[in-house]
Structure formats: C-alpha cells, structure tokens
Amino acid sequence: MGIDEPCSPPAPASQSAGADLTAIVAGLRLSREVTHVVRHRGHIRLLPSRAALEKIRDGLFAALFPSHYGCPDLTDDTIDYYVGHTLAQALIALREQVRRDLMFRDPADAAHDAESLSARIVREFGAQLPALRGMLAEDLQAAYQGDPAARSMAEVLLAYPGMRAIIHHRLAHALWQLGAPLVARLLASISQAETAIDIHPAAQIGRGFFVDHGIGVVIGQTAIIGDNVRLYQHVTLGAKRFTADETGALVKGEPRHPIIEDNVVIYAGATILGRITVGRDSTIGGNVWLTQSVPPGSSITQAQSRQAEA
C-alpha cells in the first residue's frame, strides 16, 4: 500500500504468527492515546507524504535539468514541452503537500484558507525556479572549477552528492521562506538520507557554494554562509550551547550557528560552533575546533585553535 493511498483496513484477523493481536492492538492504543502521546496538538492529522515529496523532487530536478535528471532523448523540439508538462505535474502535487503542511500546523486558522494559501505559496515558489536555477548553475560551476577530478559538469550533476544536496537545499529553503516549513524539512531529510549531508532548510547559503566529498557535513538552522564558500567532508557548522527559558524549555530559532563570510575554505573534519564569524578570505584547516570569531584573511590550523581554547 502506498503512503498516500486510502488506508482501508483489511478484514480482522484473530491470529498472526501466533500473536494475540487483540491484546497487542489494545496495548498500542494505550501507548498512542494515553501514556506516550506524540501527536501534534493531540489530534490525528493528514500529514505531508515523504513518498509523494520524493516524486515531486524528481519532477523538480527534471524541470531544472531536463537532460540530466529527465529524459535522455530530448530534442530542441520536445524539451520545452517536457519541462512544462513535468513541472505542471510536480507543482500540482506540491500544492497538496503544502496544504497538508498548513493544516497540520494550525487547522483552526488554516481550514478556511489553506487551499488559497497553498496555491499562493506554490505559485510564488514556481516563479522563483528560474532564479534558483541560475544560482545552481553557479554552484555547479564552483564545483567543476574547484575539483581537479571533475571532468565535466554532467559528471558533477549526476555523481557529486554535494551538488545534489545543494539542489535540494535551494528548493527547500525557498519553501521554508514561503511558509511551508514541514515540507521543507522533509525535503532536507530526503536529501540527507541520499547524500549524508545535513543542511537545515532555514540556513542561508550564498552563491557559488561547493561541498567536496560531503559525507558528514552538518549545517545548522541559523547558519549564514556567504558567496564562494567551499566545505569538505565532516565539517560541522553547529551550536555551542542552547538557551533555555524559565521553564527549562529550549528557546527556538535563536541565532546560534556560525556566520561564514565570502571566499572561505573549510577543510575536512573542522568543527565551528556558536554564533561566531569566520571573516572573508579565510582558510580553516582540517580537524580544527573553532569557537571564537576570526578576522578576514585568517589561516587557522589545528594547533592554533587548541592554543586559542587553552
């Protein structure tokens, strides 16, 4: 059964592999409804579908780069038709997922206008796609020029996890800004599962961004990254500490991740924590642990970072 198909239960079964289904189902209901409630606001909701979003993602990738992620035999006569048809299907499906996102967060307020609001969000998202593709072309160029192993841009598009991760992020970030945060988070999660690169959709990333190799890279929610920044594998742009309110609950959305200015290179294994600034044109060496701001033009090695922490 697909995740978006009607969930009509089959005929009751009294036994399954010798188990007492009645007792198990009753125990699960007790956990679900009483002892371990995890539902948002305590109600059953029609949630955005991860499986549906994977198909939508495929359509958006194909519309952005049709000869790479779409049909291999497109011609000048057919490519625009293909892009239009593929994009229309993807945006229609996306509108339903955005509607579910709106209804999930606040059904009382969203019930009367979820349809019109989801239509507006998707319409504005679609209008941004040409500009997003322009940014992705710059990311692609940065990857190709920044890696001597890259023999063609097609190779980067098809085989580099960093490129796939930034395509996902550009799309997810646009949806986050337009007001579809759960859909954006699911897109980011799909990307992380495929690429092992974890970028929060709220993170702000400038033009010409390149993640080389990429495995284990983590970029937190409030991180700000400038133009022409390059990261290597296992880089973390994370939080040093979390502010709690008077009840002990963590304060949400507080700026807590680094600001990386333009033209910075951060080598493998570096961990940069807290709301600090890495100045433009700096180089952060491998395995550096950095919790203090550094001025423009800095070159930080592991030994230097240890001395600063001492």
Summary of the structure (lengths in Angstrom):
residues: 310
radius of gyration: 22.6
end to end distance: 57.5
largest distance: 71.1
contacts: 930
relative contact order: 0.07
helix: 48%
strand: 12%
